Amino acid sequence: MAEEHNCSYCNNHLCVHKVPIFSSLNHEDLIKISQWIEHREYKKGEILFHNGDSVDFLIIMDVGSVKAYKYTQDGREQILYIFSEGDFFGEQYLLNNISASYTVEALENAKVCMLTKTQFRHLLAAYPDIAVKVIEELGGRMATLENTMQSLGIRSIDSRISSLLMDFSEKYGRAVPEGILIRLPLSREGIANYLGIARETVSRKLMQLESDGIIRSVSNKSLLLLDIEVLKEAAT
């Protein structure tokens, strides 16, 4: 982990601008909040915190992405969430004084902004709109996790992979003439750990989608979605 910095490290941009829960605040309020923020850098593979740790910060993703995961009883990694630019996490541990329920690891070199427990609670008291948005985000996150866990048992592998590609297209994709280009946040193994299937199965299913002309592999980290409608139908 790199040295901490104050918000002058942002090079005259405010990372809090990227965070949806702060969207109701004006520029002066954002500047005030930015003065409370500490910055840290993590290299790919570094751990931000472990399952069971005491977490004393709200963490906002400024650059890069991280994965939150636990290990199953048989020792397999199960990815629960992927957090990237503009996402935040750790708030539940500041509100409930409980230990971390998952480990967070950098998927690539990452920069994060951090607010202490005291600062976060002051923020919620001063700006009730933020408290509402945090609750909404927590509710949405729980719904996503429940859907993911449910899909492991009842949805087909084709449906799970198609659904994940659609989710990635919304968060990491950009429109190009041929379709939607996605910069994948996970490796093939990471996708397997997220979906609860074997890596070989992921590779085989992606190759089949490519053979059918639905996607095209651009590189190990990029996919081009050529037929969105087919993926939508398979996902549902």
C-alpha positions in Angstrom: 0.0 0.0 0.0 1.3 3.4 -1.0 1.6 6.4 1.3 -1.5 8.3 2.3 -2.2 11.8 0.8 -4.7 14.6 1.5 -7.1 15.7 -1.3 -4.5 17.9 -3.0 -3.4 14.5 -4.4 -6.5 14.6 -6.6 -4.7 17.0 -9.0 -7.5 19.6 -8.8 -10.3 17.1 -9.4 -12.6 15.9 -6.7 -13.0 12.1 -6.5 -16.3 12.7 -4.6 -17.8 14.0 -7.9 -17.7 10.4 -9.1 -19.8 9.0 -6.3 -23.6 8.9 -6.9 -24.5 9.2 -3.2 -23.0 12.7 -3.3 -25.0 13.8 -6.3 -27.3 16.0 -4.3 -24.5 18.2 -2.9 -23.3 21.4 -4.4 -19.7 22.2 -5.2 -19.0 24.0 -1.9 -20.2 21.0 0.1 -18.1 18.6 -2.1 -15.1 20.8 -1.4 -15.8 20.6 2.3 -16.1 16.8 2.2 -12.9 16.5 0.1 -10.9 18.1 2.9 -11.8 15.1 5.1 -10.6 12.5 2.6 -7.5 10.5 2.8 -6.1 8.7 -0.3 -4.3 5.4 -0.6 -3.0 3.4 -3.5 -2.9 -0.4 -3.8 -1.1 -2.6 -6.3 -2.8 -5.4 -8.1 -3.2 -8.3 -5.7 -2.9 -6.2 -2.5 -5.5 -6.7 0.2 -7.5 -3.7 1.4 -8.9 -5.7 4.3 -9.5 -9.3 5.3 -12.6 -11.1 6.3 -12.9 -10.6 10.1 -10.9 -7.3 10.2 -12.2 -4.2 11.9 -13.0 -1.7 9.2 -12.8 2.0 10.2 -13.2 3.7 6.8 -15.8 4.3 4.1 -13.9 3.4 1.0 -14.6 5.1 -2.4 -13.1 3.7 -5.6 -11.3 6.5 -7.5 -9.3 4.5 -10.0 -9.2 0.8 -10.8 -11.3 -2.0 -9.4 -11.4 -4.5 -6.5 -13.2 -7.8 -5.7 -14.9 -8.7 -2.5 -14.9 -12.4 -1.8 -15.2 -15.2 0.8 -14.1 -18.9 0.7 -16.7 -21.6 0.6 -16.6 -24.6 3.0 -14.7 -26.6 0.3 -12.1 -23.8 0.1 -13.2 -22.3 -3.2 -13.2 -18.6 -3.7 -16.6 -17.1 -4.1 -16.7 -13.5 -5.5 -19.5 -11.5 -4.0 -19.1 -8.0 -5.4 -16.9 -6.1 -7.8 -16.3 -2.4 -6.9 -15.0 0.0 -9.5 -14.8 3.8 -10.2 -17.5 5.6 -8.3 -18.5 2.6 -6.1 -18.2 2.7 -2.3 -18.1 0.0 0.4 -17.4 -0.5 4.1 -20.3 1.7 5.2 -22.2 -1.2 6.9 -19.2 -1.8 9.2 -19.2 1.9 10.3 -22.9 1.8 11.1 -23.1 -1.5 12.9 -19.7 -1.9 14.5 -19.3 -5.4 13.1 -16.2 -7.1 11.6 -15.7 -7.3 7.9 -17.7 -10.2 6.3 -15.5 -10.5 3.2 -12.0 -9.9 2.0 -11.3 -7.1 -0.5 -8.4 -7.4 -3.0 -7.2 -5.1 -5.8 -7.9 -6.5 -9.3 -5.6 -4.0 -10.8 -3.6 -1.0 -9.5 -6.1 1.1 -7.6 -6.6 4.4 -5.9 -9.1 4.9 -3.2 -10.6 7.7 -1.2 -11.3 7.1 2.5 -13.5 8.7 5.1 -13.2 7.7 8.8 -16.1 6.4 10.9 -16.4 9.8 12.7 -16.4 11.7 9.4 -18.9 9.4 7.8 -21.3 9.6 10.7 -20.9 13.4 10.7 -21.6 13.4 7.0 -24.9 11.4 7.4 -26.0 13.8 10.2 -25.3 16.9 8.2 -26.7 15.6 4.8 -29.8 13.4 5.3 -30.1 12.9 1.6 -26.8 11.0 1.6 -28.1 8.7 4.4 -31.1 7.8 2.2 -28.9 7.1 -0.8 -26.6 4.9 1.3 -29.7 2.9 2.4 -30.9 2.6 -1.2 -27.4 1.4 -2.3 -27.3 -1.2 0.5 -30.8 -2.4 -0.5 -29.8 -2.7 -4.1 -26.6 -4.5 -3.2 -28.4 -7.0 -1.1 -30.9 -7.7 -3.8 -28.1 -8.3 -6.3 -26.4 -10.7 -3.9 -29.6 -12.6 -3.3 -30.2 -12.8 -7.0 -26.7 -14.1 -7.6 -26.9 -16.7 -4.9 -30.3 -17.8 -6.1 -29.1 -18.1 -9.7 -26.3 -20.5 -8.6 -29.0 -23.1 -7.9 -31.8 -22.6 -10.4 -30.4 -20.7 -13.5 -28.7 -22.4 -16.3 -25.0 -21.8 -16.9 -25.8 -20.1 -20.2 -28.2 -17.8 -18.5 -25.7 -16.9 -15.8 -23.0 -16.1 -18.3 -25.3 -14.1 -20.5 -26.6 -12.1 -17.5 -23.1 -11.4 -16.3 -22.1 -10.1 -19.8 -25.1 -7.8 -19.8 -24.3 -6.5 -16.4 -20.7 -5.9 -17.5 -21.9 -4.1 -20.6 -23.9 -1.6 -18.5 -21.0 -0.9 -16.1 -17.9 -1.4 -18.2 -19.0 -1.2 -21.8 -19.0 1.5 -24.4 -20.8 1.6 -27.7 -18.7 1.0 -30.9 -19.9 0.6 -34.5 -20.1 -3.2 -34.2 -21.7 -3.5 -30.8 -20.6 -2.9 -27.2 -16.9 -3.2 -26.2 -16.4 -4.4 -22.6 -13.2 -4.1 -20.7 -13.6 -7.1 -18.4 -13.0 -6.5 -14.7 -12.3 -10.2 -14.1 -10.2 -12.9 -15.7 -11.8 -16.1 -16.9 -11.0 -17.7 -13.5 -12.5 -14.7 -11.7 -15.7 -15.0 -13.8 -15.9 -18.7 -12.8 -15.5 -17.8 -9.1 -18.2 -15.1 -9.4 -20.6 -17.5 -11.1 -19.7 -20.6 -9.1 -18.7 -22.7 -12.0 -15.5 -24.2 -13.4 -13.0 -22.1 -15.3 -13.0 -24.6 -18.2 -16.8 -24.2 -18.4 -16.5 -20.4 -18.7 -13.9 -20.7 -21.4 -16.0 -23.3 -23.3 -19.2 -21.2 -23.1 -17.5 -18.1 -24.3 -15.9 -19.9 -27.2 -19.4 -21.2 -28.1 -20.8 -17.7 -28.0 -18.0 -16.5 -30.2 -18.5 -19.4 -32.6 -22.2 -18.5 -32.8 -21.3 -14.9 -33.7 -22.8 -13.4 -30.5 -19.5 -12.1 -29.0 -15.9 -11.6 -30.2 -12.8 -11.9 -28.1 -10.7 -8.8 -28.6 -8.0 -9.7 -25.9 -7.8 -11.4 -22.6 -9.4 -8.3 -21.0 -11.8 -7.2 -23.6 -14.9 -8.6 -25.3 -17.1 -7.2 -28.1 -20.8 -8.0 -27.7 -22.2 -8.3 -31.3 -25.7 -9.5 -30.6 -27.2 -7.9 -27.5 -30.7 -9.1 -28.1 -29.6 -12.8 -28.1 -27.7 -12.2 -24.8 -30.8 -10.5 -23.3 -33.0 -13.4 -24.2 -30.6 -15.9 -22.8 -30.2 -13.9 -19.6 -33.9 -13.9 -18.9 
